């Protein structure tokens, strides 16, 4: 029997069976409302892919966690100088890291509302909907807020100016063969028009500073000192 060729996410963010692995960190996100049409269509797309011959090769994120990342912050397993705050000791616990970002991000005024749109489906290392600002006001609000967070925290990743906004739906667990890639491509192409239509005007709520233990659940950071 040929052993599966696991992706880099196995042993990092997920176990081989697709269950989330401990991968703590903090981030700023906007959750997608369950009442939004995109939430419903994206959930249906996940189910359609899950039922194909390649469905078992993905770890699907729970719809309750659907979100757009506004800005990545600190991650326990990524402590290199490019991705860690200079003012925070590299050996700090994640509880200390959460308190650090809270003290610096909480005083900032986030945008009250962001309007994005779905551009398409990206199905490389992970399966995501690519997003872009739907209007100039959102583009400016994102740029201004991200810049203020970078100054306040000292976190400005190498891709800060080129960061691609997205909504993750699943992570690859196993490298696909050419035939399996064709199955994935076909289902993505079949669903892309419906996803773009549902996400033509994705109104997102105010960004939230959150912590996470894994990729399945994000908890607002509140009241830390």
RARAQUI-V935618 format. One record per residue. NEAR is the number of other ideal C-beta (glycine too) atoms within 12 Angstrom. D_CENTER is the distance of its C-alpha to the mean C-alpha in Angstrom with 1 decimal. Layout:
# RARAQUI-V935618
near = {NEAR & NEAR}
d_center = {D_CENTER & D_CENTER}
This chain:
# RARAQUI-V935618
near = {3 & 7 & 8 & 18 & 16 & 23 & 26 & 17 & 32 & 27 & 15 & 25 & 36 & 32 & 20 & 21 & 16 & 29 & 19 & 27 & 25 & 20 & 29 & 28 & 34 & 42 & 39 & 45 & 37 & 38 & 33 & 39 & 20 & 16 & 11 & 29 & 23 & 36 & 30 & 21 & 31 & 43 & 30 & 22 & 40 & 34 & 20 & 25 & 34 & 23 & 16 & 25 & 19 & 29 & 26 & 22 & 34 & 40 & 38 & 34 & 35 & 26 & 27 & 17 & 32 & 39 & 42 & 44 & 39 & 42 & 36 & 34 & 41 & 45 & 32 & 29 & 20 & 25 & 20 & 13 & 15 & 17 & 26 & 29 & 34 & 16 & 18 & 27 & 14 & 18 & 11 & 20 & 16 & 28 & 19 & 23 & 39 & 35 & 25 & 32 & 39 & 29 & 22 & 29 & 40 & 25 & 14 & 26 & 15 & 28 & 30 & 16 & 22 & 40 & 29 & 39 & 29 & 36 & 23 & 23 & 36 & 26 & 34 & 23 & 24 & 28 & 40 & 34 & 41 & 29 & 40 & 27 & 28 & 24 & 18 & 12 & 17 & 30 & 21 & 16 & 28 & 36 & 23 & 20 & 28 & 36 & 21 & 25 & 36 & 28 & 17 & 28 & 36 & 22 & 37 & 25 & 27 & 13 & 16 & 21 & 13 & 9 & 24 & 23 & 39 & 35 & 45 & 40 & 43 & 46 & 34 & 36 & 34 & 29 & 23 & 28 & 16 & 10 & 12 & 25 & 20 & 17 & 25 & 32 & 23 & 20 & 32 & 33 & 18 & 18 & 33 & 26 & 17 & 25 & 39 & 27 & 16 & 26 & 41 & 22 & 22 & 41 & 28 & 38 & 24 & 21 & 37 & 30 & 42 & 32 & 34 & 36 & 23 & 29 & 35 & 27 & 21 & 34 & 22 & 25 & 31 & 15 & 11 & 22 & 12}
d_center = {34.7 & 32.1 & 29.3 & 25.8 & 24.0 & 20.8 & 17.8 & 16.7 & 14.0 & 17.0 & 18.4 & 15.3 & 12.4 & 14.6 & 18.3 & 20.2 & 20.5 & 16.8 & 16.8 & 14.2 & 15.6 & 15.9 & 13.3 & 13.6 & 12.3 & 11.6 & 9.3 & 9.8 & 8.0 & 9.8 & 10.1 & 11.6 & 15.2 & 16.7 & 19.6 & 17.9 & 19.0 & 15.6 & 14.5 & 17.8 & 17.8 & 14.3 & 15.6 & 18.8 & 17.3 & 15.7 & 19.2 & 20.9 & 19.1 & 19.6 & 23.3 & 23.8 & 25.2 & 21.9 & 20.0 & 20.8 & 19.2 & 15.6 & 13.8 & 12.5 & 10.0 & 12.1 & 12.3 & 12.7 & 9.2 & 8.0 & 6.3 & 5.8 & 5.1 & 8.8 & 9.4 & 8.7 & 11.9 & 13.7 & 13.1 & 16.2 & 16.3 & 15.8 & 18.8 & 20.3 & 21.7 & 19.2 & 16.3 & 18.5 & 20.3 & 23.9 & 25.4 & 23.9 & 25.7 & 23.9 & 25.2 & 23.9 & 22.6 & 19.1 & 21.1 & 22.6 & 19.4 & 18.1 & 21.5 & 21.4 & 18.3 & 19.6 & 22.9 & 21.7 & 18.9 & 20.7 & 23.6 & 21.7 & 21.7 & 18.4 & 18.6 & 19.9 & 18.3 & 16.1 & 16.9 & 14.7 & 15.5 & 14.3 & 15.8 & 15.4 & 13.9 & 12.8 & 13.8 & 14.1 & 12.8 & 10.0 & 10.4 & 8.5 & 10.0 & 10.7 & 11.4 & 14.1 & 16.1 & 18.8 & 21.4 & 22.6 & 22.3 & 18.5 & 18.4 & 20.8 & 19.1 & 15.8 & 17.8 & 20.1 & 17.7 & 15.6 & 19.1 & 20.4 & 17.6 & 18.3 & 22.0 & 21.9 & 19.9 & 21.1 & 17.5 & 17.4 & 15.6 & 17.4 & 14.9 & 15.0 & 17.1 & 15.6 & 11.8 & 10.4 & 8.4 & 6.6 & 5.7 & 5.1 & 8.5 & 10.0 & 10.7 & 14.2 & 16.7 & 19.8 & 20.8 & 22.2 & 25.7 & 26.7 & 27.8 & 24.6 & 22.6 & 25.0 & 24.2 & 20.4 & 21.3 & 23.7 & 21.5 & 18.7 & 21.5 & 23.1 & 20.2 & 18.9 & 21.6 & 20.9 & 17.1 & 18.1 & 20.8 & 18.9 & 16.3 & 19.1 & 18.8 & 15.6 & 16.7 & 14.2 & 15.6 & 16.0 & 13.1 & 13.2 & 13.4 & 12.1 & 12.7 & 11.6 & 13.8 & 11.5 & 8.4 & 10.4 & 11.2 & 10.6 & 13.9 & 15.1 & 17.2 & 20.6 & 24.1 & 23.7 & 26.4}
